Amino acid sequence: MIPGPVEFEEEVLRALGAPSLSHTDPAFIVTFGRALQRLREVCLAPSAQPFVVSGSGTLAMEMAVANLVEPGDAALVVNTGYFSDRMAKILERHGAKVTHVRASPGDAPTVEEVKARLERGGFKVMTVTHVDTSTGVLAPVEGLVKAARALGVLSVVDGVCATAGEVFHQDAWGADVYLTASQKAVGVPPGLALVTASPQAMAAWKGRKAPVASVYSDWAEWLPIMEAYAGGKPSYFATPPVNLVSALDVSLGQILAEGMEARFSRHQRLARAFRAAWSALGLRLLPVSEAVTANTLSAVYYPEGVDASLVGRVKAEGVVIAGGLHPDLKTRYFRVGHMNRVGPGDVLVTVGAVERALLAAGHRAEAGAGLRAAESVLAAR
Ligand SMILES: *Cc1c(COP(=O)(O)O)cnc(C)c1O
């Protein structure tokens, strides 16, 4: 129950453990082509160009920046924590002049603040972390990307802890790059960088003057490969991770079978159950309001008198959760991921384990209070 890698479905793991086909095998060509199409559907981005590349989420971030940003371009970072700082670092390395709009840890800048900044002009790109995994903060991403689109600024949305878990309509909202990694809500073991780029993003890349500063990230290398597989032909630039791509195809198929709206609302319902439990146990969340609270993970302060040893106590109760990550608050909170195949049973097992660990650590709460609160949300349909 950590915010990635998450637990994976049997069928996904079987695809990963199957014998590796040649990347030119007709069966693999079909699989890769279908996975690319399914990625578009999961991002609700029928007009986007998908890229599926060996790497982690950080490579997906770098790929977006390397292809869109030229030295001297101005970039606005909507900063909600650790992964927004990472995006800024990547932007700066690629020569961008970075401006931050920050909120205090646990909060997100408002659409109005960001819009006012963008209106002063000069920005080529705006980056947003959909869910900041360090704080559990959900950015007001719909309003942000719509504002950027209205002002002709390219938007890059880091969906690594959100894609296929949090509501996102890439085409309808006009987001230019949505990026993620395989191991979070997409439900595939670590190893894939996933990017969907709008026609506007592709046009900005085509119109650039400076060459892309990384061969491995360059869309000029990858676009012909993605187009070939989508068209039923093999092509080679760098060996595709055939087993991971097969596993991705299986997982995306399962996600689409559940349905995007059903999947988004399942994540919301489970997150509500967790929130009810934390509150019944007298715990406080990092996110400062419900509006900025993610549905894919919980970030929860340790109560008075309880420290980071709680994570080990919860593990002894049979559930793996994560400690803090935000540099300013690291030792003061824990994180519980609730993505992908998580169901009501996982909520109850996890809340039960945290509750027992808290009581053992000396926290005063009524045994069963968290479980009852979670169950009352789960039972109300
Ligand atoms: C996990 C995560 C990343 C980094 O992904 P890696 O696969 O670890 O490189 C980036 N952004 C967000 C929001 C994340 O949650």
The ligand as an ORCA input file, in Angstrom:
! r2SCAN-3c Opt
* xyz 0 1
  C       6.888      8.696     -8.742
  C       6.783     10.038     -9.323
  C       7.727     10.554    -10.227
  C       8.990      9.835    -10.576
  O       8.772      8.635    -11.213
  P       9.942      7.534    -11.234
  O       9.293      6.415    -11.953
  O      10.278      7.249     -9.820
  O      11.087      8.140    -11.977
  C       7.505     11.781    -10.780
  N       6.423     12.504    -10.470
  C       5.499     12.059     -9.599
  C       4.315     12.898     -9.309
  C       5.666     10.821     -9.000
  O       4.748     10.382     -8.133
*
